[in-house]
């Protein structure tokens, strides 16, 4: 029982990051109808910015986290303005090819700028874990979980309780009708892509200090984000949140009771089963983002 509870605790710590990645992707995919292949590279960008601020510029760890997310938001806004705005109304194949090209370019720029050598980031947290009876958790992972929950709650509040959030939901339902009602669609798309990018960068900045930072780290993160969206259902923030924790739980149980080598395989096996039983996802919503 203690071992099972420890696995559950580990899954809870990781699920927050999966949820962040999934929410960012489902917002972009649901509102803009864009398959964001750069999502994983924005995750890597957040991790590298964290490395630059903490290890090279010696800035405060918590300030660096905020700056990394802010730069992720800014980079997402640039991508939307420079690439996607010019493709408004283009067919999906053209948009996908452009985003794939952006993904490859960003990954190679990271390789050129930072080399392929893995980099580590120091944290201000003690190395000794927090012990709760038979369970233990690293202070750094606990911090990641708390910040992830705070960002998820903030995203919910923005979408449900702000004017921008109402515009996002209206655009998701019917972009043409929203435009006729006076919604600035360009502003909604820019804000949506910037927000989704910021969440991806925040996830990278949070996990970068726990793992090592490499140019290819975003590839697996992107796969996990797409997996979460498939599990949760397109357009559902709640579904992406639950899907993130569900994917983490399945992976942790697979690693603990089958083999650590099958961690990723267990998650994708679950996705295959979900697609067979419910192709639209477990928590899909057709009527709104939320």
C-alpha positions in Angstrom: 0.0 0.0 0.0 2.8 2.4 0.8 4.4 1.8 -2.5 1.1 2.4 -4.3 0.6 5.7 -2.4 4.1 6.8 -3.3 3.4 6.1 -7.0 0.2 8.1 -6.7 2.1 11.0 -5.1 4.7 10.9 -7.9 1.9 10.9 -10.5 0.3 13.9 -8.8 3.5 15.9 -8.9 4.0 15.2 -12.7 0.3 15.5 -13.6 0.4 19.3 -13.1 3.0 19.8 -15.8 1.2 17.5 -18.2 -2.0 19.5 -17.6 -0.2 22.8 -18.3 1.1 21.5 -21.6 -2.3 20.1 -22.5 -4.2 23.3 -21.6 -1.9 25.4 -23.7 -2.3 23.1 -26.7 -6.1 22.7 -26.4 -6.6 26.5 -26.3 -4.6 27.0 -29.5 -6.1 24.0 -31.3 -9.6 24.6 -30.1 -9.9 28.3 -30.8 -7.5 28.8 -33.7 -7.8 25.4 -35.4 -4.0 25.3 -35.6 -1.9 22.2 -34.9 0.9 23.9 -33.0 4.0 21.8 -33.7 6.2 24.4 -32.0 4.6 23.6 -28.6 7.5 21.4 -27.6 10.1 23.9 -28.7 8.4 26.6 -26.6 8.7 24.2 -23.7 12.4 23.9 -24.4 12.7 27.7 -24.8 11.3 28.1 -21.2 13.9 25.6 -19.9 16.8 27.3 -21.7 15.7 30.8 -20.5 15.6 29.4 -17.0 19.2 28.2 -17.5 20.3 31.5 -18.9 18.8 33.6 -16.1 19.8 31.3 -13.2 23.2 29.9 -14.3 24.6 32.6 -16.5 23.1 35.8 -15.2 22.7 34.6 -11.6 19.3 36.1 -11.2 16.9 35.0 -8.4 15.4 31.6 -9.1 11.7 32.7 -8.7 12.2 35.9 -10.7 13.8 33.8 -13.5 10.7 31.6 -13.6 8.5 34.6 -14.1 10.8 36.1 -16.8 11.0 32.7 -18.6 7.2 32.6 -18.8 6.9 36.2 -19.9 9.4 35.6 -22.7 7.5 32.5 -23.7 4.3 34.6 -24.0 6.3 37.2 -26.1 7.7 34.5 -28.4 4.3 33.0 -28.9 2.9 36.5 -29.9 5.7 36.9 -32.4 5.1 33.5 -34.0 1.4 34.3 -34.3 1.9 37.8 -35.7 4.7 36.8 -38.1 3.6 33.4 -39.3 0.1 32.5 -38.5 -1.6 35.9 -39.2 -0.4 35.8 -42.8 -1.9 32.3 -43.1 -5.4 33.2 -41.9 -7.8 31.5 -44.2 -5.2 29.2 -45.7 -5.8 25.5 -45.9 -4.8 23.3 -43.0 -2.0 21.5 -45.0 -0.2 24.8 -45.6 -0.5 25.9 -42.0 0.8 22.5 -40.8 3.8 22.6 -43.1 4.7 26.2 -41.9 4.4 25.1 -38.3 6.5 22.0 -38.9 9.1 24.3 -40.5 9.0 26.6 -37.5 9.5 23.6 -35.2 12.6 22.4 -37.1 14.0 25.9 -37.3 13.5 26.5 -33.6 15.1 23.2 -32.6 18.1 23.8 -34.8 18.6 27.3 -33.5 18.6 25.9 -29.9 21.2 23.4 -31.0 23.3 26.2 -32.5 23.0 28.5 -29.6 23.3 26.1 -26.7 25.1 23.1 -28.3 24.0 19.5 -27.7 25.5 19.3 -24.2 23.0 18.7 -21.5 22.8 21.5 -19.0 21.6 21.5 -15.4 20.0 24.3 -13.3 20.6 24.8 -9.6 17.5 25.3 -7.4 17.2 27.0 -4.0 15.4 24.0 -2.5 17.1 21.6 0.0 18.2 18.2 -1.4 16.6 16.3 1.5 13.1 15.3 0.6 9.9 16.2 2.6 9.0 13.0 4.5 5.3 12.4 5.2 5.1 9.1 7.1 6.1 6.4 4.6 5.9 8.8 1.7 8.5 11.3 0.5 8.6 14.0 -2.1 11.4 16.4 -3.2 10.8 20.0 -2.3 11.5 21.0 -5.9 8.7 18.7 -7.2 6.3 20.1 -4.6 7.1 23.6 -5.7 6.5 22.6 -9.3 3.1 21.1 -8.4 2.0 24.2 -6.5 3.0 26.6 -9.3 1.4 24.4 -11.9 -1.9 24.4 -9.9 -1.7 28.1 -9.6 -1.2 28.6 -13.3 -4.1 26.2 -14.1 -6.4 28.0 -11.7 -5.3 31.4 -13.3 -6.1 30.1 -16.8 -9.5 28.9 -15.7 -10.2 32.4 -14.1 -9.0 34.2 -17.3 -11.2 32.1 -19.6 -14.3 32.1 -17.4 -14.3 35.5 -15.7 -12.7 38.0 -18.0 -13.8 39.9 -21.1 -10.9 38.3 -23.1 -12.1 34.9 -21.9 -15.6 35.6 -23.1 -14.2 36.6 -26.5 -12.2 33.4 -26.6 -15.3 31.3 -25.9 -17.3 33.2 -28.5 -14.6 32.7 -31.1 -14.5 29.0 -30.3 -18.2 28.6 -30.9 -18.4 30.6 -34.1 -15.6 33.0 -35.2 -17.7 34.6 -37.9 -20.6 35.4 -35.6 -18.1 36.7 -32.9 -16.6 39.0 -35.5 -20.0 40.4 -36.4 -20.7 41.0 -32.7 -17.6 43.2 -32.5 -15.0 40.7 -31.2 -11.5 41.5 -32.4 -10.6 38.1 -33.8 -7.0 39.1 -34.4 -6.5 40.1 -30.8 -8.2 36.9 -29.6 -5.9 34.7 -31.8 -2.8 36.6 -30.7 -3.8 36.4 -27.0 -4.6 32.7 -27.3 -1.4 31.7 -29.0 0.6 33.8 -26.6 -1.1 32.3 -23.6 -0.7 28.7 -24.8 3.0 29.5 -25.5 3.5 31.0 -22.1 2.1 27.9 -20.4 4.4 25.6 -22.4 7.4 27.8 -21.5 6.3 27.8 -17.9 6.2 24.0 -17.9 9.8 23.9 -19.4 11.0 26.4 -16.8 9.5 24.4 -14.0 10.9 21.0 -15.1 14.2 22.2 -16.4 15.8 22.4 -12.9 14.5 18.9 -12.1 15.8 17.2 -15.2 18.6 18.2 -17.6 18.0 20.7 -20.5 18.7 19.6 -24.0 17.7 20.8 -27.5 15.6 17.7 -28.1 13.7 17.8 -24.8 10.7 19.4 -26.4 9.9 16.4 -28.7 8.7 14.2 -26.0 6.9 17.1 -24.3 5.0 17.8 -27.5 3.9 14.2 -27.7 2.7 14.3 -24.1 0.8 17.5 -24.8 -1.0 15.9 -27.9 -1.7 12.8 -25.8 -3.3 14.9 -23.1 -5.5 16.8 -25.7 -6.6 13.4 -27.2 -7.5 12.1 -23.8 -9.3 15.1 -22.5 -11.0 16.1 -25.7 -10.6 19.1 -28.0 -11.6 22.4 -26.5 -12.0 21.3 -22.9 -9.7 22.9 -20.4 -11.2 20.7 -17.7 -10.6 17.7 -19.9 -7.0 18.7 -20.5 -6.5 19.1 -16.8 -8.0 15.7 -16.0 -6.2 14.1 -19.0 -2.8 15.4 -17.8 -3.2 13.8 -14.3 -4.7 10.6 -15.8 -1.7 10.3 -18.2 0.8 10.8 -15.4 -1.0 8.2 -13.2 -1.0 5.6 -16.0 2.6 6.2 -16.8 3.6 6.0 -13.1 1.7 2.8 -12.5 3.2 1.3 -15.6 6.7 2.2 -14.6 6.2 1.0 -11.0 4.4 -2.3 -11.6 5.4 -3.3 -15.2 8.8 -1.8 -16.1 10.3 1.7 -16.2 11.1 1.1 -19.8 7.4 0.9 -20.6 6.5 4.2 -18.9 5.7 6.1 -22.2 4.2 3.0 -23.9 1.6 2.6 -21.1 0.4 6.2 -21.7 0.1 5.8 -25.5 -1.7 2.4 -25.0 -4.3 4.3 -23.0 -4.7 6.8 -25.8 -5.3 4.0 -28.4 -8.0 2.5 -26.1 -9.7 5.9 -25.7 -9.6 6.5 -29.4 -11.3 3.2 -30.0 -14.0 3.7 -27.3 -14.5 7.5 -27.5 -12.7 9.1 -30.5 -13.7 12.6 -29.4 -11.9 12.3 -26.1 -13.1 11.5 -22.6 -14.3 15.0 -21.8 -14.9 16.7 -25.1 -17.1 19.7 -25.3 -18.6 21.0 -28.5 -20.2 24.1 -27.2 -17.4 26.0 -25.5 -13.9 26.3 -24.2 -13.9 25.6 -20.5 
